[in-house]
Amino acid sequence: PAPSISVATPEVKDITLTKDYPGYLSSELTVNLVARVNGYLRTSHLKAGSKVKKGDLIFVIEPDTYQDNVTQAEAALKTSKAQLDYERMKEAAKSGAVSQIQVLQAQSTVAEMEASVRNSEAALNTARTNLGYCYIRAPFDGSITRASYDVGNFINGAAQPVTLATLYKDDLM
């Protein structure tokens, strides 16, 4: 017997060829939110995966010690400025309230006192900077990862910055 042969009729239609390639998406900006001071993590306003706005407060590291340092530096600056009394001595000498020798002595210590004022101002700036590091804010709008540390953990960020979470700017990939 003759073998049976099946016959198909050709169809004409459009075909889209596709190929798969490996790849990944990355955000436009990525930043690690780091601790630069020592202290206990006091508060966390973080919800993993949530959106944050630029300037939002995310973490607070125990600011008490750093606030005390600012207060001490402000007091030291006031003390240094109070000791810088050369101009008052000159005025007092004109009226005869102090001797010319006292004016000369005051003049000789003016440079030392001015340096003391500059050192006190620098110490105050450093204390304010460290206090500012206690408050970690979002530098831009984006999404945030899960926190690396929970509230109550001691953060040792002064020796080497410690990453607390990562922020991604995810509106452009």
Secondary structure as UniProt FT lines:
FT   STRAND          29..35
FT   STRAND          38..44
FT   TURN            48..49
FT   STRAND          51..52
FT   TURN            54..55
FT   STRAND          57..61
FT   HELIX           64..83
FT   HELIX           86..94
FT   TURN            95..96
FT   HELIX           100..132
FT   TURN            133..134
FT   STRAND          135..137
FT   STRAND          142..144
FT   TURN            151..152
FT   STRAND          154..156
FT   TURN            157..159
FT   STRAND          162..169
//
